[in-house]
Amino acid sequence: MFKHLKIGLFSASVLALTAGTALADFELNILHINDLHSRIEAISKSDSTCSAEDAAANECFGGIARVKTAIDARRAELSGKNVLTLDAGDQFQGSLFYTTYKSAPIADFMNGIGFDAMAIGNHEFDDGPEELAKFIDALKFPMISGNTLAGLNSPVADKFKPYIVKEFGEEKVAIVSVLATDTDETSSPGDAVLFADEIGYLKEAVKEIEGQGIDKIVLLSHVGYVKDQEIAAAVDGIDVIVGGHSHTLLSNTDEKAAGPYPTMVKNPAGKDVPIVQAYAYSKYLGDLTVVFDDAGVVKTATGEPKLLDASVTPDAGFVAKVAELAGPIEELKQKEIGATAEAVDGSRETCRAMECTMGNLVADAMVDRLSDQGITIAIQNGGGLRASIDAGTVTMGEVLTVLPFQNTLASFQLKGSDVVAALENGVSQVEEAAGRFPQVSGLKYTADLTKPAGSRINSVEVKEGDAFVAIDPNKVYGVATNNYMRSGGDGYKVFATGGQNAYDFGPGLEAVLADYISKNSPYKPYTDGRITVIAATAPPAGETTEPAAVATAPAAPAAEAPAPAATATEAAVATAATVYKVVAGDSLWKIAEATYGDGLMWSKIAEANTLRNPNVISIGRELQLPAK
């Protein structure tokens, strides 16, 4: 039997911070972070651990001590007002601190900051439900996840709530949460934990919450920016969405942002729902102010994430705690294992969408380690690569930041047809920037993203000697991967079901990488065309049409009564594909809504343009808008 099939109610009361009544506007200030991933130390501009040189140049960002300072300072500025402090999940996994200490220090730091609630993220299950249970027990505030259904025999049964209610004087605000439903593929929740459909759950949750007389609902989600927009458009009653999972920067001032802060999406009733997210790795603090009218309807939503750069002085107490934790592992972190001639790109945007230099490095290291055992192919999930490496000296700490999951090198034999099936799985969710994207060694493949998932791989060649030949579907090949993927993680079930003579207990993947860099130092990163991604065909030069925003509708015959004028985008889309140039504040959802009248058609634009990350579209980029 599973908990949360009947949504319970957990009410946490706080002191009234305002003298307002239900007949007046209600202002709610939301401070939020997401996807910190154990970056309790400051980070560099490339999101790896900040070096002494970076610190000397005042080029460090974030770290838990800066988060503490920023939240304390903002709370002081908002003294006497209504404030919620939220975490949208994924505190676990991502640095040597988590590898060494697991969740205990994270709980201490979060308790020291004082959050009101935290969503369960998929990586909170990386060490199984047992570690998550310990973490929840150590927290002094609730964790929530409504569509996560924990069986009575799960260690997390009865440990978390589907939602909570906070009271601000006479005003009540519900905070509900959902987690990505593919968590059983991206992490290790165990067989006793299931995940219900996010939208279906939320529709029922809203009914129950509104039945309590509560008209202000905040969704604290861990499903990603695109899914947040889908939820906003599909579910009435959700007033604000504070998100995580996709590591999305929303901003009104940063040109690299995926969209405005907040991004506004109309719900089925035509009301605007503000959506926010604050990148990842402790680099920003989200800061949103929402004003509700006396009926609980959002009147205004304004704010901007704060960059936690060198201008933010780290909290002294937290700095001391971090230093104490760092002591026992500093010697290992500082061990120099080699050098790189150039920076090695392990960015999320690249490695989850195309060939990347970090993917080549890690996959090549796997094959090199096992070449004397008949292994000729390696497949590494792009989502398992968590950072880049700067040019110059490489330390073990940097390697562990790239590969923080304590995965081991796994090997097995696999038929050629199953290798192709594995690659199909790997490219099935490129539009969602899913972590399963396959970085490879010992083979070449071509993926056509204009085709539906499951039929995108149209060419696979394997290396035989110094040449590449077409893969033989009936031949058995020696394959290397990590133990997580070998057991079926990230959708690679064919590795678990089709793999023969599997051995999952090789050396740690971080040791394999460190040894390979040392052996080839100074390592020169490269790409060689082993992965080809086919995009939608663009129109020939000179044949592009005007942007949809300036297209005009065809004139009606003079003898006929004029029909209602079509909008520019409607007219353009009705006839043929058009070109649209991205401007500040755009998102795929917003463009699809303006173009087709349906934001859910964002995926049509993403597929037509083979976007490597649909959460990020650069200003000035020309997008093909397919005919309706």
N, C-alpha and C positions, 0 to 999 in steps of 0.2 A: 504493500500500500504506500502511496506517495503523499507527502505533505504538500500543502498549498493547492491541492485540487479544489479545496474550499478555501477561498482567500480569507486569511485572518486579518485581524486589526491589531496593530501595536501603536499605542499612543504615547508619545513622549512630550510632556508639558515643559515649557520653559517660562521664565518670567515675562510678563508683558513688557514690550520694549516701546510701545507707542500708546498714546491715549486715544487713538482713532477708534471709530465705531464702524459698524457694518454699513452705516449711511454715508460714509466718507470714502475717498480714495484710500487705497492701501498700498504702501510702497514696500517692496521686498528687494533686498540686496543679496545677490548670490555670488559668493566667492567659490571658485572651483578649479580643480586640477584633474588631470587624467593621464593614464599610461606613464606613470613615473618610472616604472621598471627598475626599481632599486638603484636609481641614480642618486644616491644620498650624497655622493661627492659632487663637486661642481663639474660641469662638462665643457668641452671645447666647442668651437663653432661647427665642427663636424659631428657633434654629439658623443664623442668618445671622452674618456676621462681627461680632465683639464691637467695639463702638464705644468711644471714649475715655470717654464718659459711663458706659457699662456698666462699664468697668474701674474708674472712680473710685468707683462704687457697689458694687464687689465682686460684680458680677452677670455675670461671665464664667465660661464652662465649657470644659473640655477644651483642645484644642490639643495638638500633638505634644509640647511641652515638659512638659505635665502628665502625659501618658501615660508619658513617660520617668521622671519622678519617681515616679509611682505604682507602676510595675513594679519599679524599682530598690528602692523601700522594701519592697514585699511580698516580693521575693526575699530581702532582708536578714532579714526576719522569719522566712522559711522556710529560713534557712541550715541546711544539713545534711539537708534533706528533698528529696524528689523533686518537681521542678517542670518543667512544660511551659509554654512561652509560645507562643501560637498566634494567627494572624490568619485569619479566615474569609472574606477576600476583599473586593474593591472598594476598593482604595486609590486607584485612578485616578478622575479626573473629579469636579468639584464645586466648584472654587474658581479664582480668578484665578491662583493659584500653578501649578496644573496647566496651565491655558491657556497660561501663559507659559513654563514650564520643562519641561513633560511629566513623565516618571517619574524623572528622575535624582535630584532632591532627596529623593523618597520613599524610594528605595533607600538613600541615605545615612542618613536618619533611622532606617529600620528596622534597618540594620546596626548603627547606634549603640545601639539598644535591645537587639538580640540575640534574634531570634525563633528558635524551633525549626523552624517550618514555616508556610507560608502557602498557603491555598487560592486557586486561580484563581477570580476573580469575573467575572461577565459584562462589567462595565465595564472590565476589564483588556484587552478586545479593542476598545475604542472607537476607538482610533487604529490599528486593524488589528493583525495578529500581529507586525508589524515592531517596534512600540513595546514590546509585551510581551516580545519576544525580548531587546531591549536591557535591559529591567528585570530579567529573570531573570539575564542575564549579570552584572549589577552586584550582585546579592544574594550574601551570604555564607552563606545557608541555603537549603534547597530549597523550591520551589513544587511543589504536588501537585494532581493532578486525574485520577482514574481513568477516568471516562467521557468524557473529552475525547480524541478520537482525531485526532492531527495527522499528516497525510500527509507523506511524505518531502520534498515540495517546499514545505512550509510553513516559514516562518522559525522557528516554535517547535518543529519536529521535534527530538526528543532533548533538549529544553530542560527538561522537567519529568518527574516520576515519578508513577505512579499512587498509590503509598504509600511510606512510609518506616517504619523500625523504630528506636526509641530503646531503648537499654539502660541500665538502672539496676541496677548490680551484676549479679545473676543473673536479674533480671526484665527481660522484654522487653515493650514496648508498641508496637503498630502504629498508625500514623496514616494513615488512608485518606481520600480526598476525592472528592466529586462536585459537578458544576456543573449548574445548571438547563438542561434540554434545549432551551429556546426561545431560547438565547443567539444563535443565528443570526438571530433576529428582533429581539432587543433590543440587539444590538451588531454588530460587524463582524469576525467571526473569519476571513472569507475562505472560498473554496470548498474549500480543502484541509483544513479542520477540521470534524469531525463530532462529534455528541454522542449517546452510547448511553443507553438507558434506565437511570435511576439504580438502581432496585431490582434489575433483572436483573443489572447490573454488580456491585452490592454482594454479591449472593448468591454469585457466582463468586469475588469477591475474598476474602470471608470463608473460603471453602473453601481457597483457596491459602494464606492467612495461617495458618489453623489447621493446615494441613499442615506448616508450618514449626515447629510446637510452640508457637505463640504463642496465649495465651488471654486477652489483654487488647487490645481493639480500640477505638480512638477514631475516630469519624467527624467530620472537619472539613469541613462542608458549606457550599455556597452555593446553596441551593434554597428557603429560606424556612421559617418556623415550622410551617405546616400540613403541608408536604411532609415535614419532619423527623419529624413525628408519624406520618405514613403509613409512612415508612421503618422507624421503630422497631417498628411493629406488624407489618411484613411480613418483616423480615429477622432471622433468628436470628444470634447471635454478635457483634453490635455492642453494646458495653458502655456507651458514652457518645457523645452527639452534641453537638458544639459548632458552632452554626449562624450563618448570616448571610443576607443578601439581602432579607429582609422588614423590616429595621430595627425588630425587635420588642424591646420592653423586657419582660423577665421579672424579677419581683421579689416578695419576700414582704412588703414594707413599703410599696410605692408603689401607691396605689389606681388609678393610670393604667396599671398593668402589664397586659399581655395574658394573663398567667398566672404561676404560681409559678416560682421559681428554686430548683432545677431543676423542670421539668415532667416528671412520671414517666409513661411509657407502657409497657404490658406488651408484650413481644415474643411471637412465636408459641409459645415455650416457657413463657410465663407469668412471665418474669423482668422486673423493672422496668428500664427504660432511661432514665437522666436526660438531659434535653435543656436546653441553655442557649443564650442569645443576649443580647447586651449593647447593644441599641439601635443607635446609629450616630453618625457625625460626631465621634468622640473624646470623647463626653460621659461615658461610663462605662468602667470596667475590670471585666470579668467575673472572678470569683474563685470557683472550684469546688474542693472537696476530695472526692475519691472514695476509698473504702476497699474493696479487693478481698479476698476470702478466698483461701485457698491454692489453690482451684480456678479462680481468675480470675473469680469471680462478684461482682458489686457488692453489698456489704453496706450501705453508706451513701453518700449523696451530699448534701453540704450546701454552702451558700454564699450569696452575695448580691453583685450588682454594686455597685461603688463609684462614687458620683457624683463626678466630678472637678470640684469647684467651687472657689471662691476659697480654701478651706482647704488646697488642694494647691498648694504653691509650685512654679512651673514651673522645670525644670532650667535653670540659668544658661547652660550651654554651648549648649543647643538654642535658648534665647531669642535668643542672639547670632546663631546661624545663620539663624533665621527673620527677624530684623531685617535681616541682610545681603541675604537674598533679596528682602525686601519693598522695599528701597530703590529699585531701578529702576522698580518698578511702583506705588509709593505715590502719585506725582503723578496717575496715571490713576485709581487707586482713589478718591482723595479728591475728584476733580472732581465738583462738584455739578451735577446735570442737571435738577433740579426738586424738587417736593415732592408729598406725598400728604396729603389731609385726614384719612385714617384708615389703619390698617394694611391691607395687601393680603394676603389669605390665599393662600399657595401651598403649604399643607401637603399632605403625601402622603395623609393620611386623607381630605381633602376632594376634592382635584383628581383623584384616581384613582377617584372614585365618584359625583360629582355636579358640578353647576355650581359653580364657585368664582370668587372675585373676581380672582385672578391669571389664571385661564384666560380670563375675559372681557377683561381688560386686554391680554393678549398677542394674542389672536385679533382683537380690535378694532384693535389697532395694525397687524396684517398687512393687514387690509382697507383701512384708512385709507391705508397706504403705496401700495397698488396700485389704488386705486379709479379712477384715471384711465386704467387699462389694462384696464378691463372686469372686474375681479375683484370679486365680490360675496359670496363665501363664504370663510371660513378655518376650518381644522381643525388644532388643536394637540394633541399627545398630552400627557395630564396628567403622565406620567412625565418629560417634558422640563422640567417646572417644579420646580426643586430647592430653593426657599426662599421664605419670605415676606419682605415689606418692611414695616418699622416705619413708623408715622405720622411725618410731618415731612419734613425734608430727605432727598432721595434722592441717593446718590452712584453713580458708575459702578461702583464696587466692588460695591455691592448688586445692581445690575442683572446684573453678570457672575456673581454667586453664584446668582441665579435661573436664568440661562441660560448655563451654563458650557461647553456642548458645541461652541461655535464653529460652530453650524449657520447656514446661509444661508437667506434667504427664497426660496422656490421657488413658481412659478406654473405653471398648466396649465389645460386645458379638460377637463371630465369630464361624461359623461352623467348625468342625474338618477338613473337606476337604479344607476349605479356609486357615486354619492354615498351612496345608501342602503346599498349593500353595504359601503362604508367604515365607516359608522356601526355596522352590524351587527358588524363586526370589533372596533370600538372598545369595544362594550359586552359582548363575548363572555366576558370574564374579570374582570368586576367583583368577583366573589367572591374572587378571588385578589389583589385590589388591584394588578392589572397596570397597567403604565404606558401602555397603549394607549388608555385612556379618552379619548374625544374632547371637548375643550373647543372651543367653536365661536363663530363670529360670522357674521351674515347669514343664519342659519337657526335654526329651532326644531325640536327633536325630542323624542319621547316613547319611553322604553325601558321595557318590561315585563319585569322580572327574574324574574317567576314563570314565564316561558316559557323553553324551551331556547335555548341560544346558537345564533345563526343565524336566529332568528325573533322577536327581541325588539323590533325597531323597528316601531312600529305607527302612527307619524305623523311626517311630515317636512314642514315649511313653509319656504319661502325668502322672503327679503325682496325685494319689488318696490316701489320708491318708499317710501312710508311704511307700507305694509301687508305682511302675510305671506299668502302663498297656497300651496296644496298644491304640492309639488314635481312637476314633469313628468318622468316617467321617460325620455322620449325627447329632452328638451331638453338642450342642452349649456351648462354653467355655467362661469364663470371661478372657479377655486379657488386659494387660497393655502395653503401649509403650509411646513414646514421641509424642507430637502434630504434629511434622514435618512428622513422618512416618505415623501417623494416617490419615493425609490428602493426603497420596499417595506418599510422598517423598521417594527417593532412590528406586523407582520402586515398592513400596508396595501399588500398586493401589487397591489390594484386600481389604486392610483395609478401604479405602474410599468407595468402592462400596459394599462390603459385610458386613461391620461392622454395628451392630445394637445397638441402645441406646447409641450412642457415647457421651462421655463428654471429651472435649479437654482442659478444663480450670482448671485443678488441680493445685497443688502447683508447683513452679519451680523445675525442676529436680535436680538442684544443692542443693536446700533445702532438698529434699528427701534423697539425698546421704549424706549430712552433718548430718542429724538427725539419719540416720542408723549407720553411723560410731560412732557417739556419744553414741548411744544406745548399741553398741557392742564393745566399746573401752576397751582394745586394740584389734582392729580387726585383725584377722589372715587370710590373703589371702589364697585362695586355688583353685584348680581345682579338679573335681570329675568325669570326664569322661562323662559329660552331652552332649558333642559334640564329635562325632567320624568322622574323615575324612579319607576315604579310598584312598590310593595311588595306582598307577599302581604297579602290581606285579613285584617284583625284582627277578632276577634269583637266584636259590639256591646257597649257598656258594660253592665256588670251581668251579662254572660253568661260571663265568664271563669271557668275552673275553678280549683280549688286547685292549687298547685304539685305537680309530679309526686312530689316527695319525701314528701308527706303524703297522697297518694291511697291508697285502700284497694281491695283486690280484692273482687269480688262474693262474697257468701256462698254456699257450696255447699248444695244441698238436704239437709234433715236426714236423709233416709233413705239418702243415699249416703255411702260412705266418703270422708273428706276427702282432697282432692288436695293435693299439695305447694303451700304458699303461694307465690303470685307476689310478686315484689318490688313496691314501690309504683309504681315507674316502669313496670314491665312491665304492671301492671294498668291504669294510666292510658293508656298508649300503645295498648294493645290495643283500647280502646273509642273514643277520640276524641282530637283534638288537645288538649293541655293547655298551661298557662302555667307557666313556670319563672322564678324570680327569681334573677339572677346573684349569687353571693357571692364573696368574696375567694378567689383561688386557682383559680377556674373557667377553663376554656378550652372552645371548642366541641368539641374532641376528647374532653375529660373528660366533658362533658355528654352527648354522643352515646354514649359507652361505657356510662355509667350508665343512659341511657334505653333504648337499643336493643341494648346488649350488643356494639356494634360502633363503635369510634371513627371508622372510615372514613365513617360516615354523618353526620359533621359538616356536610358540604355540604348535606344535606337541611335541617338547621336554618338554615344560612346563607341558602339560597334562600327558605325560608318567611318569613324576617324581613328579607330584602333588606338584609343587612348590608353597609355600604359598605366595611368592612375586617374580614374574618373573624378577623384576628389580634388585633383589639381589641374587647372587649366590656366595657362599663362595669358596675361593681358596682351592683346594684339594678335593672338593666334587666330588663324582663319579656320573655322569649322565648317565641314560639309553638313548641311541640314537636309537629310533625305526627304524625298517627296512623301506627302502624307498618305 
